[in-house]
Amino acid sequence: MSYAEAGKMYEKIGVDTEKALEKLKNVTLSLHVWQGDDVVGFDSREALSGGIQTTGNYPYKANTPEELMKDVDFAFSRIPGKKKLNLHASYAIIPEGEKTDRDAIAPRHFEKWVKFAKERGWGLDFNPTFFSHPMVVNGLTLSSPDDKVRRFWIEHGKRCIEISEYFAEETGVPCVMNIWIPDGYKDIPADRIGPRRRFAESLDEIMSVPYDKSKVYVTLESKVFGIGVESYTVGSAEFCTSYSATRHITPLMDNGHYHPTEVVSDKISSMLLFNEKLALHVTRPVRWDSDHVVIFDDETREMAKEIVRCDALDRVFIATDFFDASINRLSAWITGGRSVAKALLYALLENSGDMKKMQDAHDFTSLMYAHENLKTMPFGDVWREYLRREGMEEDYLTDVKEYEKELSKSRK
């Protein structure tokens, strides 16, 4: 079927495919850098820790900033739509011979990333890196009872706000700075409120740094549990939601950071009622927060539908967050990025206005029919038209395989 024929079929259910494509091309997706090197970074090269892990040993991983930037270029050029590059603080590029720890990083350590992004017309997002570092003592950072440990990480957070504002000023695009800590306990704690009180106090001190709130959106990310912190996490959903609301920052929901029976798609509408902005990390949990590559699955589609149905494309910061070293890392990046774009297009091709009227009229027969009818609509033809307008082919695996041959000659 051609795009023109698909458009006529969608027109019959009250959907304008041209309007859908126009909206989609203006949605910005923040793509994470850490898929390309298994969350290693460049500052300390500590083994990944903090309740998270990357599995697999697929060859040809990026090992230098130059290699990683080359891989970013390859992958991002095959993901349609407007893009931002999402960095962790551990990707600071420290000059050889200089000893700068995370409590002293500065904008100059990210100048190469800024130049790289500006040349491509991308904005930058940022994340303090509160893991994979010797100062994560007994698994704790901002909630530690050790004042020295807390001071180190508070200073790191302050430096990251400064760097985030630098990113926004240089690129002309607001920067989302997301805070997540791995703190927690493997077994049942005797004191749950103490660590959370210290975490709140540490965050307050970080947030005391003056910054332009129109340029930097600070977000706070919760988590239900992690490897080694199965019994208690300091930054629970209740803590992070309450802190964000009372400090007037933006809550961030990672759809792998909840109980397996919870879905973020059901939470989006509630969060939008009480927050000016909302941030998402889109991943694919398989039984737990396993950060599998995002695919075009039910929950990804449902999350996208909720954003569109709530008319919140301009209120939700959408970022990807996954890391898989068991398959080609470039293909993983492209598959994940395209899957989010597909889900958004699928949502935009739904006549949610009419479907809402059916619900309000208690016409659930028609509503079920409408839901089921959408599943066999010619979505693929509209997606291929979107790729064509973005100058991209549906097949990216051929390019990935050719690039892999090139890497096999220069990387281990």
GUMAR-693870 format. One line per 4 residues: number of its first residue (from 0); their letters; for each residue x, y, z of N, C-alpha, C. Coordinates in steps of 0.05 Angstrom, whole numbers, plus 5000, padded with zeros to 4 digits. Layout:
GUMAR-693870
NUM	A	X,Y,Z,X,Y,Z,X,Y,Z | ... .
***
This chain:
GUMAR-693870
0	MSYA	5017,4976,5000,5000,5000,5000,5018,5025,5000 | 5009,5046,4986,5024,5071,4985,5017,5089,5008 | 5033,5109,5013,5027,5128,5034,5001,5142,5029 | 4996,5149,5003,4971,5163,4996,4946,5146,5003 .
4	EAGK	4948,5120,4997,4926,5102,5004,4923,5099,5034 | 4945,5098,5048,4944,5096,5077,4931,5121,5089 | 4938,5144,5077,4926,5169,5087,4896,5170,5084 | 4886,5158,5062,4857,5157,5058,4843,5139,5079 .
8	MYEK	4857,5117,5086,4845,5099,5106,4844,5113,5133 | 4865,5127,5140,4865,5141,5166,4845,5164,5165 | 4841,5176,5142,4822,5198,5140,4794,5189,5147 | 4788,5164,5141,4761,5152,5146,4756,5150,5176 .
12	IGVD	4777,5148,5192,4773,5148,5222,4779,5175,5235 | 4781,5195,5218,4784,5222,5228,4813,5230,5235 | 4833,5218,5222,4861,5223,5228,4874,5235,5203 | 4888,5258,5207,4903,5271,5186,4932,5262,5188 .
16	TEKA	4941,5245,5170,4969,5236,5172,4990,5258,5169 | 4983,5278,5153,5002,5300,5149,5006,5315,5175 | 4985,5320,5189,4987,5334,5215,5003,5317,5235 | 4999,5291,5234,5014,5273,5252,5044,5274,5246 .
20	LEKL	5051,5274,5220,5079,5275,5213,5092,5302,5220 | 5076,5323,5216,5086,5349,5223,5092,5352,5253 | 5074,5341,5269,5079,5342,5298,5103,5325,5306 | 5106,5302,5294,5127,5284,5302,5155,5295,5296 .
24	KNVT	5157,5308,5273,5184,5318,5266,5194,5340,5284 | 5175,5352,5300,5183,5373,5319,5186,5363,5348 | 5183,5337,5352,5188,5325,5379,5217,5320,5382 | 5228,5329,5405,5257,5324,5410,5260,5300,5428 .
28	LSLH	5278,5282,5419,5285,5258,5434,5314,5261,5444 | 5318,5257,5470,5344,5259,5482,5356,5230,5483 | 5377,5226,5468,5390,5200,5465,5415,5198,5482 | 5417,5177,5497,5438,5174,5517,5464,5165,5504 .
32	VWQG	5486,5176,5514,5512,5169,5503,5522,5142,5513 | 5513,5133,5537,5525,5110,5550,5519,5083,5538 | 5501,5082,5519,5497,5057,5504,5522,5049,5489 | 5538,5069,5481,5560,5064,5463,5585,5052,5476 .
36	DDVV	5587,5054,5502,5611,5043,5515,5605,5028,5541 | 5581,5019,5544,5573,5002,5567,5574,5018,5593 | 5568,5043,5593,5567,5061,5617,5594,5062,5631 | 5616,5063,5616,5642,5064,5627,5651,5093,5632 .
40	GFDS	5649,5110,5611,5657,5138,5614,5687,5140,5612 | 5697,5164,5618,5726,5169,5614,5740,5180,5638 | 5726,5186,5660,5740,5199,5682,5754,5180,5701 | 5741,5158,5708,5754,5140,5728,5756,5112,5717 .
44	REAL	5740,5104,5698,5740,5077,5686,5736,5056,5707 | 5721,5062,5728,5714,5042,5748,5694,5023,5736 | 5694,4998,5746,5674,4979,5738,5646,4990,5745 | 5627,4985,5728,5600,4995,5732,5589,4983,5758 .
48	SGGI	5579,5001,5775,5568,4993,5801,5545,5011,5809 | 5532,5004,5831,5509,5020,5840,5482,5007,5834 | 5482,4980,5836,5457,4966,5831,5450,4963,5802 | 5468,4970,5784,5464,4967,5755,5487,4951,5743 .
52	QTTG	5481,4939,5720,5503,4924,5707,5497,4922,5677 | 5518,4920,5662,5516,4915,5633,5525,4887,5628 | 5509,4872,5613,5516,4844,5607,5524,4841,5578 | 5543,4823,5573,5552,4818,5546,5580,4828,5541 .
56	NYPY	5592,4817,5520,5619,4826,5513,5622,4828,5482 | 5602,4839,5470,5603,4843,5441,5627,4860,5434 | 5641,4853,5412,5666,4868,5406,5662,4896,5396 | 5683,4911,5394,5685,4937,5380,5673,4960,5396 .
60	KANT	5673,4958,5422,5663,4979,5439,5680,5004,5436 | 5668,5028,5438,5683,5053,5437,5700,5056,5463 | 5725,5064,5460,5743,5066,5483,5754,5093,5488 | 5750,5111,5469,5760,5139,5471,5737,5158,5464 .
64	PEEL	5740,5184,5471,5720,5203,5464,5716,5204,5433 | 5738,5202,5419,5736,5204,5390,5721,5180,5378 | 5726,5157,5389,5712,5133,5379,5682,5135,5386 | 5676,5144,5410,5648,5146,5419,5633,5167,5402 .
68	MKDV	5646,5189,5396,5633,5210,5380,5628,5199,5352 | 5647,5184,5341,5643,5172,5314,5619,5154,5314 | 5616,5138,5335,5594,5119,5337,5567,5134,5341 | 5568,5155,5357,5544,5172,5361,5535,5183,5334 .
72	DFAF	5554,5193,5318,5547,5204,5292,5534,5183,5274 | 5545,5159,5274,5534,5138,5258,5506,5131,5266 | 5502,5126,5292,5476,5117,5302,5455,5139,5300 | 5462,5163,5309,5442,5185,5309,5433,5193,5281 .
76	SRIP	5451,5190,5262,5444,5198,5234,5423,5179,5222 | 5417,5157,5236,5398,5138,5227,5373,5137,5245 | 5371,5156,5263,5347,5159,5280,5333,5185,5272 | 5308,5183,5263,5295,5208,5252,5287,5227,5274 .
80	GKKK	5282,5252,5266,5271,5272,5285,5293,5289,5298 | 5283,5308,5314,5301,5326,5329,5313,5311,5352 | 5339,5318,5357,5353,5302,5377,5369,5320,5396 | 5373,5309,5420,5392,5320,5440,5411,5297,5447 .
84	LNLH	5434,5304,5457,5453,5285,5466,5454,5286,5496 | 5450,5263,5509,5448,5261,5538,5474,5250,5549 | 5488,5266,5565,5514,5258,5576,5513,5252,5606 | 5530,5235,5616,5535,5232,5644,5561,5247,5651 .
88	ASYA	5563,5256,5676,5587,5270,5685,5613,5253,5681 | 5610,5227,5681,5633,5209,5678,5645,5211,5650 | 5632,5225,5632,5642,5228,5605,5659,5254,5602 | 5666,5265,5625,5684,5288,5624,5710,5280,5610 .
92	IIPE	5721,5298,5594,5746,5293,5580,5768,5308,5595 | 5782,5293,5612,5803,5305,5628,5829,5305,5613 | 5843,5327,5610,5869,5328,5596,5889,5308,5609 | 5905,5296,5592,5924,5277,5602,5943,5290,5622 .
96	GEKT	5947,5276,5644,5965,5287,5665,5950,5303,5686 | 5926,5312,5680,5910,5328,5699,5895,5309,5718 | 5896,5315,5744,5881,5299,5763,5857,5316,5774 | 5834,5311,5762,5810,5325,5770,5789,5304,5776 .
100	DRDA	5779,5305,5801,5759,5286,5809,5731,5298,5804 | 5710,5283,5810,5683,5291,5803,5673,5315,5819 | 5686,5320,5842,5678,5344,5857,5691,5369,5847 | 5706,5367,5825,5720,5391,5815,5716,5394,5784 .
104	IAPR	5699,5377,5772,5696,5380,5743,5684,5407,5737 | 5690,5416,5713,5682,5443,5704,5673,5443,5675 | 5661,5465,5666,5653,5466,5638,5675,5459,5618 | 5700,5467,5625,5722,5462,5605,5726,5432,5600 .
108	HFEK	5718,5415,5618,5721,5386,5613,5700,5375,5594 | 5682,5392,5585,5661,5384,5566,5661,5401,5541 | 5682,5416,5537,5683,5434,5514,5681,5418,5488 | 5694,5395,5486,5694,5379,5462,5666,5369,5456 .
112	WVKF	5651,5362,5477,5624,5352,5474,5606,5375,5464 | 5610,5399,5475,5594,5422,5467,5599,5428,5437 | 5624,5428,5430,5631,5434,5402,5618,5413,5384 | 5620,5388,5392,5608,5366,5377,5578,5369,5373 .
116	AKER	5564,5376,5395,5535,5379,5393,5527,5404,5377 | 5541,5426,5381,5534,5450,5366,5538,5447,5336 | 5558,5433,5328,5563,5429,5299,5540,5413,5286 | 5525,5398,5303,5503,5381,5292,5476,5393,5299 .
120	GWGL	5475,5416,5312,5450,5429,5319,5435,5415,5341 | 5449,5401,5358,5436,5387,5380,5438,5402,5406 | 5418,5399,5423,5421,5407,5451,5435,5386,5467 | 5440,5392,5492,5454,5373,5510,5438,5370,5536 .
124	DFNP	5435,5346,5546,5424,5341,5573,5447,5329,5589 | 5443,5328,5616,5465,5321,5633,5456,5306,5658 | 5474,5290,5669,5468,5274,5692,5493,5273,5710 | 5491,5282,5735,5513,5276,5754,5517,5246,5756 .
128	TFFS	5541,5237,5760,5547,5208,5761,5553,5200,5789 | 5532,5190,5803,5535,5182,5831,5540,5152,5834 | 5555,5141,5816,5561,5112,5817,5588,5107,5804 | 5597,5082,5806,5623,5074,5794,5646,5092,5802 .
132	HPMV	5650,5095,5828,5670,5114,5838,5678,5105,5866 | 5704,5108,5874,5713,5100,5901,5698,5115,5924 | 5688,5139,5918,5674,5153,5939,5645,5145,5943 | 5636,5124,5928,5611,5111,5935,5619,5091,5957 .
136	VNGL	5616,5099,5981,5627,5083,6004,5604,5068,6017 | 5607,5041,6018,5586,5023,6028,5560,5027,6013 | 5562,5034,5987,5539,5037,5971,5524,5063,5974 | 5535,5082,5989,5521,5107,5995,5535,5132,5984 .
140	TLSS	5520,5152,5977,5531,5178,5967,5518,5201,5983 | 5497,5213,5973,5485,5236,5985,5470,5230,6011 | 5466,5204,6017,5452,5197,6041,5470,5186,6062 | 5496,5186,6056,5515,5173,6074,5516,5187,6102 .
144	PDDK	5520,5172,6123,5525,5184,6150,5552,5196,6152 | 5570,5190,6133,5597,5201,6133,5597,5228,6120 | 5603,5249,6135,5602,5276,6125,5621,5280,6101 | 5644,5267,6102,5664,5270,6081,5653,5260,6054 .
148	VRRF	5639,5237,6056,5627,5226,6032,5605,5244,6021 | 5588,5253,6039,5566,5271,6030,5577,5297,6018 | 5598,5309,6031,5609,5334,6021,5620,5330,5992 | 5633,5308,5987,5644,5303,5960,5622,5303,5940 .
152	WIEH	5600,5288,5945,5579,5286,5926,5561,5311,5923 | 5558,5325,5945,5544,5351,5943,5559,5370,5925 | 5585,5370,5928,5602,5388,5910,5599,5379,5881 | 5599,5353,5877,5595,5342,5850,5569,5352,5838 .
156	GKRC	5547,5351,5854,5521,5360,5844,5522,5390,5837 | 5535,5406,5854,5537,5434,5848,5552,5440,5822 | 5573,5426,5818,5589,5429,5794,5572,5422,5769 | 5555,5402,5772,5539,5393,5750,5518,5413,5742 .
160	IEIS	5507,5428,5762,5488,5449,5755,5502,5471,5739 | 5526,5477,5747,5542,5497,5732,5547,5488,5703 | 5554,5463,5700,5559,5452,5673,5533,5451,5657 | 5511,5444,5669,5485,5443,5655,5478,5471,5644 .
164	EYFA	5482,5491,5660,5476,5519,5651,5495,5526,5628 | 5520,5518,5630,5539,5522,5608,5529,5509,5582 | 5519,5485,5584,5508,5471,5561,5486,5487,5548 | 5467,5496,5565,5444,5511,5555,5452,5537,5541 .
168	EETG	5471,5551,5554,5480,5577,5543,5494,5573,5516 | 5510,5552,5514,5526,5547,5490,5509,5537,5467 | 5490,5519,5473,5474,5507,5451,5448,5523,5445 | 5440,5540,5464,5415,5555,5461,5390,5537,5466 .
172	VPCV	5394,5514,5477,5373,5495,5483,5373,5489,5513 | 5350,5490,5527,5350,5484,5555,5361,5456,5561 | 5374,5453,5583,5387,5428,5591,5372,5415,5614 | 5365,5390,5611,5353,5374,5632,5375,5361,5648 .
176	MNIW	5377,5367,5674,5398,5355,5691,5384,5336,5710 | 5389,5310,5707,5375,5290,5723,5393,5279,5745 | 5381,5278,5769,5395,5267,5792,5383,5240,5799 | 5401,5220,5800,5394,5193,5810,5417,5183,5827 .
180	IPDG	5410,5172,5850,5431,5160,5867,5425,5131,5872 | 5446,5114,5875,5442,5086,5879,5439,5077,5908 | 5437,5096,5926,5439,5090,5955,5416,5072,5964 | 5424,5053,5981,5405,5035,5993,5419,5013,6009 .
184	YKDI	5403,4993,6017,5414,4971,6033,5404,4944,6022 | 5422,4925,6024,5416,4898,6014,5395,4884,6032 | 5397,4888,6058,5378,4875,6076,5363,4896,6092 | 5345,4887,6109,5326,4904,6123,5340,4924,6140 .
188	PADR	5337,4950,6136,5350,4970,6152,5336,4975,6179 | 5352,4986,6197,5340,4994,6223,5330,5022,6223 | 5339,5038,6204,5332,5067,6202,5326,5074,6173 | 5302,5078,6167,5294,5086,6140,5293,5116,6136 .
192	IGPR	5285,5131,6157,5281,5159,6154,5308,5175,6154 | 5327,5165,6169,5353,5179,6171,5367,5183,6144 | 5371,5162,6129,5383,5166,6103,5367,5184,6084 | 5341,5182,6086,5324,5200,6069,5325,5229,6078 .
196	RRFA	5328,5233,6104,5331,5260,6113,5357,5272,6103 | 5379,5256,6105,5405,5266,6096,5405,5270,6066 | 5391,5253,6051,5389,5257,6022,5374,5283,6016 | 5353,5289,6029,5338,5314,6025,5355,5338,6031 .
200	ESLD	5370,5337,6053,5387,5359,6061,5409,5363,6041 | 5420,5341,6030,5441,5343,6010,5430,5355,5984 | 5407,5346,5976,5394,5358,5953,5389,5388,5956 | 5379,5395,5979,5374,5423,5985,5399,5440,5981 .
204	EIMS	5422,5429,5990,5447,5444,5988,5455,5446,5959 | 5452,5424,5944,5459,5425,5915,5441,5446,5901 | 5415,5446,5908,5396,5464,5895,5399,5493,5904 | 5416,5498,5924,5420,5525,5933,5437,5541,5913 .
208	VPYD	5450,5527,5895,5467,5540,5875,5448,5557,5856 | 5453,5582,5853,5436,5598,5835,5439,5589,5806 | 5417,5586,5792,5418,5579,5764,5393,5589,5751 | 5394,5592,5725,5371,5602,5709,5352,5579,5704 .
212	KSKV	5329,5580,5716,5310,5558,5714,5296,5557,5687 | 5300,5577,5670,5290,5575,5643,5310,5561,5625 | 5335,5557,5635,5356,5544,5619,5362,5516,5630 | 5358,5511,5655,5365,5485,5668,5340,5475,5682 .
216	YVTL	5331,5451,5674,5310,5437,5688,5322,5414,5704 | 5322,5418,5730,5333,5397,5748,5310,5376,5752 | 5317,5351,5748,5298,5329,5752,5308,5309,5773 | 5290,5295,5785,5298,5275,5806,5285,5249,5799 .
220	ESKV	5301,5228,5798,5292,5201,5789,5292,5181,5812 | 5270,5167,5814,5267,5147,5835,5274,5119,5826 | 5276,5101,5845,5281,5073,5838,5270,5055,5860 | 5259,5032,5852,5247,5014,5872,5268,4996,5885 .
224	FGIG	5288,4986,5870,5309,4970,5881,5331,4966,5860 | 5353,4955,5868,5375,4948,5850,5391,4925,5861 | 5409,4915,5845,5426,4893,5854,5443,4903,5877 | 5441,4889,5900,5456,4897,5923,5441,4916,5941 .
228	VESY	5419,4927,5932,5402,4945,5948,5373,4936,5945 | 5369,4910,5949,5343,4898,5944,5322,4905,5965 | 5330,4911,5989,5311,4914,6011,5302,4943,6015 | 5319,4962,6007,5312,4990,6013,5328,5009,5995 .
232	TVGS	5314,5026,5981,5327,5048,5966,5319,5074,5979 | 5339,5092,5982,5334,5118,5994,5316,5134,5976 | 5322,5135,5950,5307,5152,5932,5283,5136,5921 | 5264,5130,5937,5239,5116,5929,5221,5135,5913 .
236	AEFC	5201,5123,5901,5182,5139,5885,5168,5160,5903 | 5161,5152,5927,5147,5171,5945,5165,5194,5953 | 5190,5187,5958,5209,5208,5966,5213,5227,5942 | 5219,5217,5919,5226,5234,5896,5202,5250,5887 .
240	TSYS	5179,5238,5887,5155,5254,5879,5149,5276,5899 | 5152,5270,5924,5147,5290,5945,5168,5312,5944 | 5193,5305,5941,5214,5325,5941,5210,5343,5916 | 5205,5331,5893,5201,5347,5869,5178,5367,5872 .
244	ATRH	5156,5358,5884,5133,5375,5887,5138,5398,5906 | 5152,5393,5928,5157,5413,5948,5179,5432,5941 | 5198,5423,5924,5220,5441,5916,5216,5452,5888 | 5194,5446,5876,5187,5457,5850,5207,5451,5828 .
248	ITPL	5216,5425,5828,5232,5416,5806,5216,5395,5791 | 5228,5383,5771,5213,5365,5753,5218,5336,5761 | 5196,5321,5765,5200,5292,5770,5207,5277,5745 | 5223,5256,5748,5231,5239,5726,5223,5211,5732 .
252	MDNG	5209,5198,5713,5201,5170,5716,5216,5153,5696 | 5230,5133,5705,5243,5113,5689,5225,5089,5690 | 5215,5079,5667,5196,5057,5668,5207,5030,5676 | 5233,5029,5683,5244,5005,5695,5247,5007,5725 .
256	HYHP	5240,5030,5736,5246,5035,5765,5222,5032,5783 | 5204,5014,5775,5180,5009,5791,5176,4979,5794 | 5157,4972,5811,5150,4944,5815,5142,4932,5788 | 5148,4907,5782,5141,4896,5756,5112,4897,5749 .
260	TEVV	5094,4900,5768,5066,4901,5762,5056,4930,5758 | 5074,4950,5761,5067,4978,5756,5075,4986,5728 | 5060,5004,5716,5067,5015,5690,5067,5045,5691 | 5087,5057,5679,5090,5086,5679,5068,5099,5662 .
264	SDKI	5058,5085,5642,5037,5096,5625,5013,5104,5642 | 5007,5090,5663,4984,5097,5680,4990,5120,5698 | 5016,5127,5702,5023,5148,5721,5026,5175,5707 | 5029,5175,5681,5035,5200,5666,5013,5221,5670 .
268	SSML	4988,5213,5667,4966,5233,5669,4965,5245,5697 | 4969,5229,5718,4968,5239,5745,4991,5259,5749 | 5015,5253,5740,5038,5271,5743,5034,5297,5728 | 5021,5296,5705,5017,5320,5689,4997,5339,5702 .
272	LFNE	4978,5328,5717,4958,5345,5730,4971,5363,5751 | 4994,5354,5763,5005,5369,5785,5033,5379,5780 | 5043,5377,5756,5070,5386,5750,5070,5401,5723 | 5085,5423,5722,5087,5438,5697,5100,5421,5675 .
276	KLAL	5121,5407,5683,5137,5390,5665,5140,5362,5677 | 5145,5343,5660,5150,5316,5668,5173,5305,5651 | 5190,5289,5663,5212,5277,5648,5210,5247,5649 | 5217,5234,5627,5216,5205,5625,5243,5193,5616 .
280	HVTR	5251,5171,5627,5272,5154,5616,5258,5129,5605 | 5259,5126,5579,5246,5104,5566,5265,5081,5563 | 5258,5058,5575,5275,5034,5574,5257,5010,5571 | 5268,4986,5574,5251,4962,5573,5259,4943,5595 .
284	PVRW	5244,4943,5617,5251,4925,5639,5241,4897,5632 | 5257,4877,5636,5249,4849,5633,5251,4837,5660 | 5228,4835,5674,5225,4825,5701,5237,4844,5722 | 5255,4860,5715,5266,4880,5735,5279,4902,5718 .
288	DSDH	5292,4921,5732,5304,4943,5718,5329,4934,5703 | 5324,4920,5681,5347,4908,5666,5356,4925,5643 | 5343,4947,5637,5352,4966,5617,5356,4953,5590 | 5338,4936,5582,5339,4924,5555,5334,4946,5534 .
292	VVIF	5342,4941,5509,5338,4959,5487,5308,4964,5483 | 5300,4988,5480,5272,4995,5476,5263,4984,5449 | 5240,4971,5449,5228,4961,5424,5200,4972,5422 | 5187,4967,5400,5160,4977,5395,5140,4959,5409 .
296	DDET	5141,4959,5436,5124,4941,5451,5100,4956,5463 | 5083,4941,5477,5058,4952,5487,5063,4976,5505 | 5081,4974,5525,5084,4995,5544,5096,5020,5532 | 5114,5017,5513,5125,5040,5499,5103,5055,5484 .
300	REMA	5086,5039,5471,5064,5052,5457,5044,5065,5476 | 5039,5052,5499,5020,5064,5518,5030,5090,5530 | 5056,5091,5535,5068,5115,5546,5065,5138,5525 | 5071,5131,5500,5069,5152,5479,5040,5161,5476 .
304	KEIV	5021,5142,5478,4993,5149,5475,4984,5169,5498 | 4994,5164,5522,4986,5181,5544,4997,5209,5540 | 5022,5212,5530,5033,5238,5525,5016,5253,5504 | 5009,5239,5483,4994,5252,5461,4965,5258,5470 .
308	RCDA	4953,5239,5484,4925,5243,5493,4923,5266,5512 | 4944,5270,5528,4944,5292,5547,4953,5318,5534 | 4958,5318,5508,4967,5342,5493,4992,5353,5507 | 5011,5336,5513,5034,5343,5530,5061,5339,5516 .
312	LDRV	5061,5339,5489,5087,5335,5475,5106,5358,5482 | 5096,5381,5489,5113,5404,5496,5119,5405,5526 | 5108,5386,5541,5112,5387,5571,5128,5363,5581 | 5133,5344,5564,5146,5320,5572,5174,5318,5559 .
316	FIAT	5195,5316,5576,5222,5311,5566,5225,5281,5562 | 5230,5272,5537,5232,5244,5532,5261,5237,5526 | 5272,5218,5542,5299,5209,5538,5300,5179,5538 | 5320,5168,5525,5324,5139,5525,5345,5132,5546 .
320	DFFD	5343,5108,5557,5362,5098,5577,5363,5068,5577 | 5382,5057,5562,5386,5028,5562,5415,5023,5554 | 5424,4999,5560,5452,4992,5553,5454,4962,5550 | 5461,4953,5526,5463,4925,5520,5490,4920,5506 .
324	ASIN	5506,4903,5519,5532,4896,5507,5531,4868,5496 | 5507,4856,5493,5505,4829,5482,5500,4829,5452 | 5493,4852,5441,5488,4855,5413,5504,4880,5403 | 5504,4884,5377,5517,4907,5365,5506,4932,5378 .
328	RLSA	5524,4948,5389,5515,4972,5405,5502,4993,5387 | 5512,4995,5362,5501,5015,5344,5472,5008,5336 | 5468,4982,5330,5441,4973,5323,5422,4977,5347 | 5432,4972,5371,5416,4976,5395,5407,5005,5397 .
332	WITG	5426,5024,5393,5419,5052,5394,5397,5059,5375 | 5401,5050,5349,5382,5058,5328,5355,5045,5333 | 5355,5019,5341,5330,5006,5347,5314,5020,5369 | 5328,5027,5390,5315,5041,5413,5304,5068,5405 .
336	GRSV	5321,5084,5391,5312,5110,5383,5288,5109,5364 | 5290,5092,5345,5268,5089,5325,5243,5079,5339 | 5246,5061,5358,5222,5050,5371,5206,5072,5386 | 5220,5090,5399,5207,5112,5412,5192,5130,5392 .
340	AKAL	5206,5135,5369,5194,5152,5348,5169,5137,5337 | 5172,5111,5332,5149,5096,5322,5125,5097,5341 | 5131,5095,5367,5109,5095,5387,5095,5122,5387 | 5110,5144,5384,5098,5170,5383,5081,5174,5358 .
344	LYAL	5091,5164,5335,5075,5166,5311,5050,5149,5313 | 5052,5125,5324,5029,5108,5328,5007,5123,5345 | 5017,5137,5366,4999,5152,5383,4986,5175,5368 | 5001,5188,5351,4991,5211,5337,4971,5203,5315 .
348	LENS	4971,5177,5308,4952,5167,5288,4927,5156,5300 | 4922,5163,5325,4897,5154,5339,4878,5178,5341 | 4853,5173,5335,4833,5194,5338,4824,5195,5367 | 4841,5205,5385,4835,5204,5413,4812,5222,5421 .
352	GDMK	4807,5243,5405,4784,5260,5411,4758,5245,5410 | 4753,5230,5388,4729,5214,5385,4728,5192,5406 | 4751,5180,5411,4751,5158,5430,4745,5167,5459 | 4753,5191,5465,4746,5202,5492,4716,5207,5494 .
356	KMQD	4704,5216,5472,4675,5221,5471,4660,5194,5475 | 4670,5173,5463,4658,5147,5467,4659,5139,5496 | 4681,5143,5509,4684,5136,5537,4665,5152,5554 | 4663,5179,5549,4645,5196,5565,4616,5189,5561 .
360	AHDF	4610,5178,5537,4582,5170,5531,4577,5141,5540 | 4597,5129,5553,4594,5101,5562,4589,5082,5539 | 4599,5090,5515,4596,5073,5491,4621,5056,5489 | 4624,5037,5506,4648,5021,5507,4649,5000,5485 .
364	TSLM	4627,4994,5473,4627,4977,5449,4642,4990,5426 | 4635,5015,5421,4649,5030,5400,4678,5035,5407 | 4683,5040,5432,4711,5045,5441,4728,5020,5436 | 4718,4997,5444,4733,4973,5439,4738,4968,5409 .
368	YAHE	4718,4973,5393,4721,4971,5364,4742,4989,5354 | 4742,5014,5363,4762,5034,5354,4790,5025,5362 | 4794,5016,5386,4820,5006,5395,4830,4983,5377 | 4812,4964,5372,4820,4941,5356,4824,4948,5327 .
372	NLKT	4809,4966,5316,4811,4974,5288,4838,4987,5283 | 4849,5002,5303,4874,5015,5299,4897,4996,5295 | 4894,4972,5307,4916,4952,5306,4922,4942,5278 | 4903,4944,5260,4907,4934,5232,4908,4957,5212 .
376	MPFG	4909,4982,5222,4912,5004,5203,4940,5004,5191 | 4944,5016,5168,4969,5015,5153,4991,5034,5165 | 4996,5029,5191,5016,5046,5205,5043,5046,5191 | 5051,5022,5182,5078,5019,5171,5083,5037,5147 .
380	DVWR	5062,5041,5131,5065,5058,5107,5069,5087,5115 | 5057,5096,5137,5061,5124,5146,5089,5126,5158 | 5098,5105,5173,5125,5105,5184,5146,5107,5162 | 5143,5091,5141,5162,5092,5119,5162,5119,5105 .
384	EYLR	5139,5132,5104,5138,5159,5092,5154,5179,5110 | 5151,5176,5136,5166,5193,5154,5196,5189,5151 | 5204,5164,5149,5233,5159,5144,5242,5172,5118 | 5226,5169,5097,5233,5180,5071,5237,5210,5073 .
388	REGM	5219,5224,5087,5222,5253,5090,5246,5261,5106 | 5254,5243,5124,5278,5248,5140,5303,5239,5126 | 5301,5229,5102,5324,5221,5086,5336,5195,5095 | 5320,5177,5106,5330,5152,5117,5316,5128,5104 .
392	EEDY	5330,5105,5105,5320,5080,5096,5308,5064,5119 | 5289,5047,5113,5279,5029,5134,5300,5010,5143 | 5316,5000,5124,5337,4981,5130,5362,4997,5140 | 5369,4993,5166,5394,5004,5176,5414,4982,5183 .
396	LTDV	5405,4957,5183,5423,4935,5191,5445,4931,5171 | 5440,4936,5145,5461,4934,5125,5483,4953,5131 | 5476,4978,5137,5496,4998,5144,5511,4990,5170 | 5497,4980,5189,5510,4972,5214,5530,4950,5209 .
400	KEYE	5523,4930,5192,5542,4908,5187,5567,4918,5172 | 5563,4937,5154,5586,4949,5140,5604,4965,5159 | 5591,4980,5177,5607,4995,5196,5622,4977,5215 | 5609,4954,5222,5622,4935,5239,5647,4923,5226 .
404	KELS	5646,4918,5200,5670,4909,5186,5693,4929,5188 | 5685,4954,5186,5705,4976,5188,5718,4976,5216 | 5701,4974,5237,5710,4974,5264,5728,4950,5270 | 5722,4927,5258,5737,4903,5264,5767,4906,5256 .
408	KSRK	5773,4926,5239,5800,4930,5231,5816,4949,5249 | 5801,4964,5266,5814,4984,5283,5809,4981,5313 | 5789,4964,5320,5782,4961,5349,5782,4932,5356 | 5786,4926,5382,5785,4899,5391,5756,4891,5397 .
***
